[in-house]
Amino acid sequence: MLRSMVGAANRLVSIAAVSVYLAMVGCLLVLAGRIRLSPRGFARRVLALLRPPFKADLIEWTHERGHCYVAPLGKALISDSNGRSRLKLFEDGRELPYPHSNHDDIREHGAGRYSHWGDAVFFSASDNSDPAKNGRRYSVREI
Amino acid sequence: MAHNGRGFLYSVLVCPRCKSPLTHTGEVLSCSKDGRRFPILRGIPRFVESDEYVDSFSFEWNTHKTTQLDTYRNDGSSEDIFRKKTGFKPEDLNGKLVLDAGIGAGRFTDVMARWGAKVIGIDLSYAVEAAQENFRHLDNVLVAQADISDLPFKTETFDAIVSIGVLHHTPDTKKYFHSLVPYLRHGGTVAIWVYPAEGDFITRKQWIPYTSRIPDRMFYEWCRWFVPYAQKRPNSLFFQSIYRIFPFSNQGLGLENDILDTFDGYSPRFHGIHTPEEVEGWFREAGLVDIRIPGPWNTSMRGIRP
């Protein structure tokens, strides 16, 4: 009992001490310009909290490589290239299974993998069919 | 034989200094020329006296012995990465003698052993204890504790040399890469992956002089708390901003993997980052041919010794 309390206390001290140390080093690195932060990216993140979640149908896309297709969103959102995308992709209303996928995995394996990167969605159909010919509806929604 | 079915693999070991054969008596390997002695502790031949500058790896791989091994994960995630980073297929390595330079807990040796390769895995750190535990039942794997710059093999020994995610943790990535090449047979292939000079790797490099000084156990406790806490809040503005300053792992291979990978990203003493052109230059300088990038990672490269 005493041993586990001492262990828990040690853990808390470690976490607190390392948090303080890392916060100080992080501030130092940012202030010294060794880690660069983009004010534009920060503004995007603040605005994302204030506006209603984005949703749209994907209307046009181009074949990229392998199973991968690219659809422009026409709106600057937080994507995986500048943060963590909140966008989900739906095929006929059903959510596709693998967001934030590596683009090579989308090209090579497909199977519903997708990535929100920059102002576009890189995606694949759930059965690796051509989205232009499979007659399904593709839509996106911020969660 | 004291070393069971690993006789062939033991026969490959020589004195790192004079390259003379070693005689095996009890739990000691002795140089037949100058009498230098190399102990075999817990089944592992030791060619170094300590883990020198890689103590963080000693800690992490003995804490996460099986986290990244396909055999224990019951998936093919490491095999997939291995194929993409080296371009090797099972038929390329089946029956071949391969050096895994920087075995760690044995993530990629696990793949190669399954493919039928005869693998010698070396590591400067005490990660060898974890690797030995993972492979003690396999006759086609031998684990040894040794330094890449002072290897206990004759030159032109291996059919293939693999070093994935290791060389950038040495004091001089290029020099240590060049010290591997002579151990490759003519016609053999060397495949490496080193950190690229881009994105999160650049950011992490800025942290290394500070984070590598934190005692391993303290930093690990912190990673165990922070990574799950941050991952549960992917839409938090605060944690999105923290990620830009302090990129933490989210590889989709499970929480334990992400805790391990975050610790691994910030705790080592050395964290070299390199461009593809730089890596290709090392291969050319080493006289390798048929140099190519086998997969999507542009600082993974392979070449053949003519």
Interface residues (C-beta under 8 A of the other chain):
Chain A: R11 S14 I15 A17 V18 S19 Y21 L22 V25 G26 L29 V30 R34 I35 L37 S38 G41 F42 R45 V46 L49 I78 G83 R84 R86 H100 N102 H103 D104 I143
Chain B: K84 T203 Q206 W207 Y210 T211 I214 R217 M218 F219 E221 W222 W225 F226 P234 N235 L237 Q240 S241 Y243 R244 I245 F246 N250 G252 G295 P296
